[in-house]
């Protein structure tokens, strides 16, 4: 029976206070999507509100090419794939029992609409507690910060994880544009946060069925770790 992956993407298209464009960092989705597709996994895409996910313009430019190269360009030209991004599922469309993995993608937009979405939190909790894989890349870990398990504890409490580092926010020139320091929140909420010694180096952390990648350069490696874990089950 084929494995099923639920990708989570943002609906937020602009930074709230500076009115600049943001959205999904496309390579963080496509690099994982490509690897899962090679294995014949069934894949669906959900967003907090359903409908269109905006794409971060920078992920299509020079820096984006460094991160995603052929993967992004191929998917950008794939009309069927772009139609999926224009018509994502709502959380209410999702039956969590159908999925082996939930994978939170990044882009700065997620900092606003991933943090406090109770429907996505419930889906995540249920997948995790049934033994499925909960995963994220880059800012996607914002969607994990407030997930609570049935015992009332935060899912990330006492867990090793990674995600976009505050030093990377500073180097990217957006530290003053974001609504909070995700790295510090993760630590405050009990996570054992890890990061690569060199900013923007690929880095993936696995703690049981929690698998997280630090930055855009980590997306493919995160997907391969997920695949390895799935093939063991």
FENQUI-V613485 format. One record per residue. N is the residue number from 1. RES is the residue in one letter. SS is DSSP state (helix for helix, strand for strand, loop for the rest). OMEGA is omega as a letter, one per 40 degrees, with the letter a starting at -180 (NA if undefined). NEAR is the number of other ideal C-beta (glycine too) atoms within 10 Angstrom. Layout:
BEGIN
n->[N | N]
res->[RES | RES]
ss->[SS | SS]
omega->[OMEGA | OMEGA]
near->[NEAR | NEAR]
END
This chain:
BEGIN
n->[1 | 2 | 3 | 4 | 5 | 6 | 7 | 8 | 9 | 10 | 11 | 12 | 13 | 14 | 15 | 16 | 17 | 18 | 19 | 20 | 21 | 22 | 23 | 24 | 25 | 26 | 27 | 28 | 29 | 30 | 31 | 32 | 33 | 34 | 35 | 36 | 37 | 38 | 39 | 40 | 41 | 42 | 43 | 44 | 45 | 46 | 47 | 48 | 49 | 50 | 51 | 52 | 53 | 54 | 55 | 56 | 57 | 58 | 59 | 60 | 61 | 62 | 63 | 64 | 65 | 66 | 67 | 68 | 69 | 70 | 71 | 72 | 73 | 74 | 75 | 76 | 77 | 78 | 79 | 80 | 81 | 82 | 83 | 84 | 85 | 86 | 87 | 88 | 89 | 90 | 91 | 92 | 93 | 94 | 95 | 96 | 97 | 98 | 99 | 100 | 101 | 102 | 103 | 104 | 105 | 106 | 107 | 108 | 109 | 110 | 111 | 112 | 113 | 114 | 115 | 116 | 117 | 118 | 119 | 120 | 121 | 122 | 123 | 124 | 125 | 126 | 127 | 128 | 129 | 130 | 131 | 132 | 133 | 134 | 135 | 136 | 137 | 138 | 139 | 140 | 141 | 142 | 143 | 144 | 145 | 146 | 147 | 148 | 149 | 150 | 151 | 152 | 153 | 154 | 155 | 156 | 157 | 158 | 159 | 160 | 161 | 162 | 163 | 164 | 165 | 166 | 167 | 168 | 169 | 170 | 171 | 172 | 173 | 174 | 175 | 176 | 177 | 178 | 179 | 180 | 181 | 182 | 183 | 184 | 185 | 186 | 187 | 188 | 189 | 190 | 191 | 192 | 193 | 194 | 195 | 196 | 197 | 198 | 199 | 200 | 201 | 202 | 203 | 204 | 205 | 206 | 207 | 208 | 209 | 210 | 211 | 212 | 213 | 214 | 215 | 216 | 217 | 218 | 219 | 220 | 221 | 222 | 223 | 224 | 225 | 226 | 227 | 228 | 229 | 230 | 231 | 232 | 233]
res->[X | X | X | X | X | X | X | X | X | X | X | X | X | X | X | X | X | X | X | X | X | X | X | X | X | X | X | X | X | X | X | X | X | X | X | X | X | X | X | X | X | X | X | X | X | X | X | X | X | X | X | X | X | X | X | X | X | X | X | X | X | X | X | X | X | X | X | X | X | X | X | X | X | X | X | X | X | X | X | X | X | X | X | X | X | X | X | X | X | X | X | X | X | X | X | X | X | X | X | X | X | X | X | X | X | X | X | X | X | X | X | X | X | X | X | X | X | X | X | X | X | X | X | X | X | X | X | X | X | X | X | X | X | X | X | X | X | X | X | X | X | X | X | X | X | X | X | X | X | X | X | X | X | X | X | X | X | X | X | X | X | X | X | X | X | X | X | X | X | X | X | X | X | X | X | X | X | X | X | X | X | X | X | X | X | X | X | X | X | X | X | X | X | X | X | X | X | X | X | X | X | X | X | X | X | X | X | X | X | X | X | X | X | X | X | X | X | X | X | X | X | X | X | X | X | X | X | X | X | X | X | X | X]
ss->[loop | loop | loop | strand | strand | strand | strand | strand | strand | loop | loop | loop | loop | strand | loop | loop | loop | loop | loop | loop | strand | loop | loop | strand | loop | helix | helix | helix | helix | helix | helix | helix | helix | helix | helix | helix | helix | helix | loop | loop | loop | strand | strand | strand | strand | strand | strand | loop | loop | loop | strand | loop | loop | loop | strand | loop | helix | helix | helix | helix | loop | helix | helix | helix | helix | helix | helix | helix | helix | helix | helix | helix | helix | helix | helix | helix | loop | loop | helix | helix | helix | helix | helix | helix | helix | helix | loop | strand | strand | loop | helix | helix | helix | loop | loop | helix | helix | helix | loop | loop | strand | strand | strand | strand | loop | loop | loop | loop | loop | helix | helix | helix | helix | loop | loop | loop | loop | helix | helix | helix | helix | helix | helix | helix | helix | helix | helix | helix | helix | loop | loop | loop | strand | strand | strand | strand | strand | helix | helix | helix | helix | helix | helix | loop | loop | loop | loop | strand | loop | loop | loop | loop | loop | strand | loop | loop | loop | loop | loop | strand | strand | loop | loop | loop | loop | helix | helix | helix | helix | helix | helix | loop | loop | loop | loop | loop | loop | loop | loop | loop | loop | helix | helix | helix | helix | helix | helix | helix | loop | loop | loop | strand | strand | loop | loop | loop | loop | loop | loop | loop | loop | loop | loop | strand | strand | strand | strand | loop | loop | strand | strand | strand | strand | loop | loop | helix | helix | helix | helix | helix | helix | helix | helix | helix | helix | helix | helix | helix | helix | helix | helix | helix | loop]
omega->[a | i | a | a | i | i | i | a | a | i | a | a | a | i | a | a | a | i | i | a | i | a | i | i | a | a | i | i | a | a | i | a | i | a | i | i | i | a | i | i | i | a | i | a | a | i | a | a | a | i | a | i | i | a | i | a | a | a | i | a | a | i | i | i | i | a | a | i | a | a | a | a | a | a | i | i | a | a | i | i | i | i | i | a | i | a | a | i | i | i | a | i | a | i | a | a | a | a | i | a | i | a | a | i | a | a | a | i | a | a | i | a | i | a | a | i | a | a | i | i | i | i | a | i | a | i | a | a | i | i | i | a | i | a | i | i | i | a | i | a | i | i | a | a | a | i | i | i | a | i | i | i | i | i | a | a | i | a | i | i | i | i | a | a | i | i | i | i | a | a | i | i | a | a | a | a | a | a | i | i | a | i | i | i | i | i | a | a | i | a | i | a | i | i | i | i | a | i | i | i | i | a | i | i | i | i | a | i | i | a | a | i | a | a | a | a | a | a | a | a | i | i | i | i | i | a | i | i | i | a | i | a | NA]
near->[5 | 9 | 20 | 16 | 26 | 25 | 27 | 29 | 31 | 32 | 20 | 22 | 15 | 15 | 18 | 14 | 10 | 11 | 7 | 12 | 14 | 28 | 24 | 29 | 34 | 29 | 31 | 36 | 32 | 27 | 27 | 28 | 24 | 18 | 19 | 21 | 13 | 10 | 13 | 8 | 18 | 15 | 18 | 15 | 22 | 23 | 28 | 23 | 15 | 16 | 13 | 15 | 29 | 19 | 25 | 23 | 13 | 19 | 25 | 17 | 10 | 7 | 15 | 21 | 14 | 12 | 24 | 27 | 12 | 10 | 20 | 22 | 15 | 13 | 21 | 17 | 9 | 12 | 8 | 7 | 16 | 13 | 9 | 20 | 21 | 11 | 13 | 23 | 17 | 13 | 20 | 8 | 10 | 19 | 8 | 17 | 11 | 11 | 23 | 22 | 25 | 26 | 29 | 27 | 32 | 32 | 27 | 28 | 28 | 32 | 24 | 20 | 19 | 30 | 17 | 13 | 19 | 10 | 13 | 24 | 20 | 15 | 23 | 26 | 17 | 17 | 21 | 21 | 14 | 12 | 10 | 22 | 24 | 26 | 30 | 30 | 33 | 31 | 27 | 31 | 29 | 29 | 28 | 30 | 22 | 19 | 21 | 15 | 14 | 9 | 6 | 6 | 12 | 17 | 23 | 27 | 12 | 11 | 19 | 15 | 25 | 28 | 33 | 32 | 22 | 14 | 14 | 20 | 20 | 12 | 12 | 17 | 8 | 18 | 13 | 9 | 16 | 22 | 13 | 12 | 14 | 26 | 20 | 11 | 18 | 23 | 13 | 11 | 16 | 14 | 27 | 15 | 24 | 16 | 19 | 17 | 6 | 9 | 17 | 20 | 12 | 16 | 22 | 22 | 22 | 18 | 15 | 12 | 19 | 20 | 24 | 31 | 33 | 29 | 26 | 29 | 21 | 28 | 31 | 23 | 18 | 29 | 27 | 14 | 19 | 26 | 20 | 11 | 17 | 17 | 9 | 6 | 10]
END
